[in-house]
Amino acid sequence: MHLRYRSSASLDGVHGGRCGFGAGRTPTKRRASRVAWLACVACLALTGAAHADKMTDAEELFRRAKGLMAAKKDRDACPLLEESQKLDPQMGTLLNLAICHENVGKTASAWGEFRAVEQQARAANREDRVKLARDRAAKLEPRLARVKIVVPADARVAGLVIKVDGEAKGEPLWSGVAVDPGVRTIEASAPGKLPKTVTVRVEAEGSVVPVTVPPLEDEPAAAPPIAIDPDADRAKDEEYAANRSRHTTGVVVGAIGVAAMAAGGVFGVLAIMNDGDAAKACPAPCIAGTNEARAADDTTDRALLFANVANVAIPVGLIVAAIGGYMALSAGPTEKPTARALLTPRPGGASLAVSW
């Protein structure tokens, strides 16, 4: 009962064909055939080596598990048998795993594994194992603990899925799902609903523990998509463009006004300087008609001209600068606002500042 049963098979070819090359071909074709044959052999060798490694590991785990079972350490042996069965599924390993699970009280797992061994043994014409697995499963069946899934009318929704320990169970099984003793998890889910999970403890063998599935709540409604109006966006873009143009014009006009005021200030300084030069050209008493008097008159005329220019340029520049500043400041937003968040750590927490 404790030997791993393996089947043997012969390999006739790959994908329904054969690996080889025939006579009567040209040297080039024969070389190509040899290369193909060698590649085929290499592929088979690699595949066989990988499978052999798994078989070796599975056999090692199986032998270690058998030693632990002989020493009555079934709880340590069961995980090794499970891993061995994953690496290299065999009827003998599954049979021993069922016996191990039965020994540790996992009655539902053992019962299902005995039934699987029965089916495999019947397909392999192993009547001895068919009888053994059938008899062991029959003895376990009265001991099975079950969970009865109760779904009230208000909990029945379209697409309802019930899972017991992560495995979906169809409605025909809800009247009594065989489970191992311990804490079992029942999960209910459906499209558009929030899933709910119920846990239940199953202890006594042969007991039926009812579990009522609560009504599932609707998922939170998704926020409706924001409708985008192309015309509104286009109008906004045009508004931003107009504001940018107004702002730019205001800056240029303001710059012209500032330049005019600066020029007026320069002419004012020149007027003062020429007025001083006129006084120096003909100190008092200045006699009319002399060369000094004529030079002083010319310098005074220039001072008056510069003063007149300054008197006009400064106020005009001031007005123009004011107009430009008003245009730039009243232009409005020139681009779409961008929200910015600033998270500042503080003792015992943090502060969040949002700007746009």
Sequence and secondary structure as in RCSB ss.txt:
>XXXX:A:sequence
MHLRYRSSASLDGVHGGRCGFGAGRTPTKRRASRVAWLACVACLALTGAAHADKMTDAEELFRRAKGLMAAKKDR
DACPLLEESQKLDPQMGTLLNLAICHENVGKTASAWGEFRAVEQQARAANREDRVKLARDRAAKLEPRLARVKIV
VPADARVAGLVIKVDGEAKGEPLWSGVAVDPGVRTIEASAPGKLPKTVTVRVEAEGSVVPVTVPPLEDEPAAAPP
IAIDPDADRAKDEEYAANRSRHTTGVVVGAIGVAAMAAGGVFGVLAIMNDGDAAKACPAPCIAGTNEARAADDTT
DRALLFANVANVAIPVGLIVAAIGGYMALSAGPTEKPTARALLTPRPGGASLAVSW
>XXXX:A:secstr
  S          BTTB     SS  HHHHHHHHHHHHHHHHHHHHHHHHHHHHHHHHHHHHHHHHHHHHTT HH
HHHHHHHHHHHHS  HHHHHHHHHHHHHTT HHHHHHHHHHHHHHHHHTT HHHHHHHHHHHHHHGGG EEEEEE
  GGG  TT EEEETTEEE GGGTT EEE SEEEEEEEE TTB  EEEEEEE STT EEEEE     B       
    HHHHHHHHHHHHHHHHHHHHHHHHHHHHHHHHHHHHHHHHHHHHHHHHHHHHS SS  TTSHHHHHHHHHH
HHHHHHHHHHHHHHHHHHHHHHHHHHHHHTS   S    EEEEEEETTEEEEEEE 
